[in-house]
Amino acid sequence: MNVTLPLTQAAPRAEAARSVEIPQYSRRAILAIWAAAALPMAAAAWLVTPLLADTFGGDGIVPMAKALYVTLTVGLVWQFVLVAGLVRREQGTLRWPIVREALWLRSPQSPRSGRVGGRVWLILIPLIVLFGATHELVPSIAAPENRDFATLVESDAGKAFLSGAWGWYALLLVNFVFNTALGEELLFRGFLLPRMNGAFGRGDWVANGLLFTGYHLHVPWGMPATLLDMFFIGYATKRYRSAWIGIAVHSAQSVVLAILILTLVI
């Protein structure tokens, strides 16, 4: 009697998994999808942002920061729309059981024991630590001063702008959510990675990491650290067959930033 309910609940998921076929894409198709994400973000950062900054008020780098938050958030939301459109075209539906399997939005599975979820989630602890250490220790290219977040929060103008700026803080939270959960990670690790094996074989996670690094045309100074993310995010996502790995590891950084900015807002 105790096993009937779990089996009944598991049946739809198992049935969905059996019915979802993840096709393998050609290199041309993969690059086209990459361009559909990378080029709008680059255009938003380098073409639209300077024009939009002129319409915002504020001192120092505040107008540029406001414009960047707006344009890049729009670009990240577009990536979510892109993923939804690609899944709808590929699977013919956006029902959650299908989307979950098509985008690897399932609990991680141990490649050794076959165990799903539970203690397997503990792999996130060393991955998050390594991810944070890498971004702290790897030499980075200096960002332009008017596009550097650290410069913004350390300047008097930036502190004055963020103080009590609940509306802008809400926009930043939207940016973080679409950056680490509904945008970049969903596209690169949820959609592209499961579909790259046919074109790149066992090196699909390496190719995915290179594409993800090259995607950062809008913030090229972050590329060195991003390149190493493939080992903590790309490889782990493939090994455990779960996009939640990348989403969780990538989101840890956003949580820290959200708390930091909150202290300035309040």
Phi, psi and omega per residue, in radians:
M1 nan -0.606 -3.091
N2 -1.277 -0.333 -3.086
V3 -1.676 -0.162 -3.058
T4 -1.141 -0.809 -3.094
L5 -1.125 -0.861 3.100
P6 -1.026 -0.700 3.122
L7 -1.134 -0.670 3.131
T8 -1.149 -0.706 3.130
Q9 -1.211 -0.584 -3.096
A10 -1.342 -0.405 -3.051
A11 -1.027 -0.834 3.131
P12 -1.057 -0.680 3.137
R13 -1.150 -0.770 3.132
A14 -1.107 -0.701 3.127
E15 -1.134 -0.714 3.119
A16 -1.106 -0.737 -3.136
A17 -1.070 -0.684 -3.139
R18 -1.220 -0.508 -3.053
S19 -1.537 -0.221 -3.105
V20 -1.610 2.095 3.073
E21 -1.896 2.146 3.128
I22 -1.697 1.874 -3.104
P23 -1.290 2.779 3.081
Q24 -1.724 2.316 -3.059
Y25 -1.694 2.683 3.073
S26 -1.319 2.852 3.123
R27 -1.086 -0.625 3.131
R28 -1.121 -0.746 3.141
A29 -1.159 -0.701 3.138
I30 -1.106 -0.757 3.124
L31 -1.162 -0.599 3.117
A32 -1.134 -0.725 3.115
I33 -1.174 -0.714 3.067
W34 -0.983 -0.826 -3.115
A35 -1.117 -0.621 3.138
A36 -1.129 -0.383 3.095
A37 -1.710 -0.771 -3.014
A38 -1.285 -0.754 -3.047
L39 -1.185 -0.725 3.056
P40 -1.072 -0.657 3.117
M41 -1.157 -0.707 3.116
A42 -1.137 -0.748 3.128
A43 -1.131 -0.685 3.128
A44 -1.100 -0.738 -3.058
A45 -1.295 -0.718 -2.965
W46 -1.818 -0.326 -3.133
L47 -1.930 -0.882 -3.067
V48 -1.346 -0.748 -3.065
T49 -0.980 -0.848 3.133
P50 -1.045 -0.629 3.125
L51 -1.214 -0.730 -3.111
L52 -1.226 -0.557 -3.113
A53 -1.053 -0.552 -3.128
D54 -1.166 -0.323 -3.118
T55 -1.607 -0.154 -3.128
F56 -1.719 2.570 3.061
G57 -1.588 3.009 3.124
G58 2.228 2.868 -3.124
D59 -1.768 2.809 3.046
G60 1.004 -2.243 -3.080
I61 -1.604 0.102 -3.086
V62 -1.047 -0.822 3.120
P63 -1.005 -0.715 3.118
M64 -1.150 -0.708 3.130
A65 -1.095 -0.775 3.126
K66 -1.042 -0.794 -3.128
A67 -1.114 -0.716 3.123
L68 -1.094 -0.776 -3.133
Y69 -1.040 -0.716 -3.106
V70 -1.225 -0.895 -3.028
T71 -1.194 -0.722 -3.119
L72 -1.245 -0.564 3.067
T73 -1.123 -0.737 3.084
V74 -1.054 -0.731 3.129
G75 -1.111 -0.645 3.129
L76 -1.262 -0.658 3.067
V77 -1.100 -0.660 3.093
W78 -1.034 -0.655 3.127
Q79 -1.111 -0.656 3.076
F80 -1.104 -0.770 3.105
V81 -1.083 -0.699 3.125
L82 -1.072 -0.812 3.129
V83 -1.080 -0.782 3.141
A84 -1.054 -0.723 3.123
G85 -1.159 -0.716 -3.136
L86 -1.161 -0.724 3.121
V87 -1.168 -0.728 3.125
R88 -1.079 -0.727 3.127
R89 -1.190 -0.664 -3.082
E90 -1.345 -0.798 -3.021
Q91 -1.735 -0.282 3.134
G92 1.396 0.108 -3.120
T93 -2.815 2.808 3.033
L94 -2.110 0.453 3.065
R95 -1.139 2.418 -3.015
W96 -0.970 -0.777 -3.137
P97 -1.014 -0.590 3.123
I98 -1.333 -0.812 -3.134
V99 -1.051 -0.712 -3.131
R100 -0.995 -0.787 -3.130
E101 -1.336 -0.661 -3.102
A102 -1.149 -0.501 -3.109
L103 -1.912 0.238 3.124
W104 1.000 0.608 3.113
L105 -1.564 1.010 3.125
R106 -2.248 2.879 -3.126
S107 -1.048 2.528 3.133
P108 -1.121 2.550 3.139
Q109 -2.075 2.227 3.138
S110 -1.120 2.206 3.120
P111 -1.236 -0.268 -3.127
R112 -1.607 -0.944 -3.066
S113 -1.641 -0.336 -3.063
G114 1.428 0.014 -3.140
R115 -1.139 2.420 -3.130
V116 -1.945 2.231 3.095
G117 1.165 -2.678 3.142
G118 1.038 -2.240 -3.101
R119 -1.130 -0.300 3.136
V120 -1.087 -0.510 3.135
W121 -1.090 -0.348 -3.114
L122 -1.116 -0.289 3.098
I123 -1.051 -0.378 -3.128
L124 -1.125 -0.530 -3.076
I125 -1.074 -0.990 3.123
P126 -1.149 -0.559 -3.137
L127 -1.143 -0.742 3.136
I128 -1.165 -0.695 3.119
V129 -1.107 -0.811 3.142
L130 -1.142 -0.682 3.120
F131 -1.060 -0.828 3.140
G132 -1.138 -0.733 -3.136
A133 -1.119 -0.699 3.138
T134 -1.065 -0.799 -3.102
H135 -1.221 -0.339 3.098
E136 -1.535 -0.605 -2.982
L137 -1.677 -0.524 -3.095
V138 -1.226 2.227 3.098
P139 -1.002 2.338 -3.103
S140 -2.027 2.741 3.059
I141 -1.398 2.357 -3.126
A142 -1.138 2.280 3.107
A143 -1.386 2.634 3.030
P144 -0.957 2.437 -3.040
E145 -0.990 -0.649 -3.096
N146 -1.396 0.040 3.090
R147 -2.209 0.232 -3.069
D148 -1.710 2.123 -3.109
F149 -1.111 -0.690 -3.131
A150 -1.075 -0.695 3.114
T151 -1.105 -0.676 -3.134
L152 -1.094 -0.904 -3.030
V153 -1.282 -0.339 -3.141
E154 -1.597 -0.269 -3.106
S155 -1.466 2.678 3.092
D156 -1.102 -0.680 3.136
A157 -1.134 -0.691 3.132
G158 -1.169 -0.719 3.124
K159 -1.144 -0.695 3.114
A160 -1.140 -0.671 3.128
F161 -1.149 -0.777 -3.065
L162 -1.333 -0.428 -3.113
S163 -1.084 2.009 3.134
G164 1.290 0.148 -3.085
A165 -1.498 1.199 -3.069
W166 -1.166 -0.585 3.111
G167 -1.128 -0.778 3.112
W168 -1.201 -0.584 3.096
Y169 -1.133 -0.704 3.095
A170 -1.078 -0.700 3.109
L171 -1.112 -0.685 3.110
L172 -1.115 -0.687 3.107
L173 -1.115 -0.692 3.069
V174 -1.074 -0.744 3.111
N175 -1.029 -0.795 -3.125
F176 -1.105 -0.743 -3.117
V177 -1.104 -0.786 -3.129
F178 -1.331 -0.392 3.098
N179 -1.247 -0.872 -2.982
T180 -1.765 -0.254 -3.080
A181 -2.141 -0.897 -2.999
L182 -1.784 -0.069 -3.097
G183 -2.074 -1.622 -3.028
E184 -1.005 -0.936 -3.085
E185 -1.136 -0.694 -3.132
L186 -1.113 -0.664 -3.125
L187 -1.317 -0.896 -2.999
F188 -1.396 -0.745 -3.107
R189 -1.700 -0.532 3.135
G190 -1.430 -0.753 -3.091
F191 -1.704 -0.984 -3.005
L192 -1.202 -0.867 -3.030
L193 -0.950 -0.809 3.140
P194 -1.140 -0.227 -3.058
R195 -1.926 0.204 -3.062
M196 -1.846 -0.113 -3.079
N197 -1.130 -0.658 -3.129
G198 -1.112 -0.558 -3.103
A199 -1.597 -0.496 -3.031
F200 -2.161 -0.047 3.094
G201 1.103 -2.491 -3.079
R202 -1.149 -0.312 3.120
G203 -1.566 0.297 -3.097
D204 -1.045 -0.641 -3.124
W205 -1.241 -0.502 3.069
V206 -1.231 -0.802 3.099
A207 -1.053 -0.686 3.115
N208 -1.101 -0.709 3.106
G209 -1.142 -0.669 3.105
L210 -1.163 -0.715 3.095
L211 -1.117 -0.726 -3.132
F212 -1.143 -0.640 3.086
T213 -1.160 -0.819 -3.138
G214 -1.149 -0.424 3.109
Y215 -1.095 -0.466 -3.053
H216 -1.389 0.776 3.057
L217 -1.132 -0.414 -3.128
H218 -1.355 -0.342 3.064
V219 -2.448 1.151 -3.020
P220 -1.069 -0.415 3.129
W221 -1.163 -0.279 3.116
G222 -1.608 0.005 -3.049
M223 -1.105 -0.697 -3.124
P224 -0.990 -0.836 3.139
A225 -1.213 -0.640 -3.140
T226 -1.106 -0.605 3.138
L227 -1.039 -0.654 -3.134
L228 -1.327 -0.266 3.130
D229 -1.078 -0.394 -3.100
M230 -1.066 -0.504 -3.129
F231 -1.350 -0.595 -3.093
F232 -1.615 -0.393 -3.090
I233 -2.027 -0.980 -3.083
G234 -1.077 -0.900 -3.115
Y235 -1.140 -0.759 -3.123
A236 -1.139 -0.662 3.113
T237 -1.077 -0.760 3.131
K238 -1.201 -0.761 -3.078
R239 -1.080 -0.694 -3.096
Y240 -1.761 0.036 3.067
R241 0.904 0.806 -3.117
S242 -2.587 2.103 3.088
A243 -1.240 -0.287 3.097
W244 -1.105 -0.436 3.104
I245 -1.054 -0.953 -3.137
G246 -1.111 -0.710 -3.133
I247 -1.076 -0.781 -3.108
A248 -1.173 -0.806 -3.117
V249 -1.130 -0.790 -3.129
H250 -1.156 -0.623 -3.087
S251 -1.248 -0.414 3.140
A252 -0.997 -0.703 3.118
Q253 -1.129 -0.712 -3.134
S254 -1.144 -0.634 3.116
V255 -1.088 -0.774 3.128
V256 -1.078 -0.786 3.135
L257 -1.126 -0.692 3.140
A258 -1.089 -0.698 3.120
I259 -1.192 -0.730 3.131
L260 -1.052 -0.825 -3.122
I261 -1.175 -0.606 3.118
L262 -1.048 -0.685 3.125
T263 -1.101 -0.518 3.109
L264 -1.387 -0.598 -3.130
V265 -1.188 -0.716 -3.078
I266 -1.551 nan nan
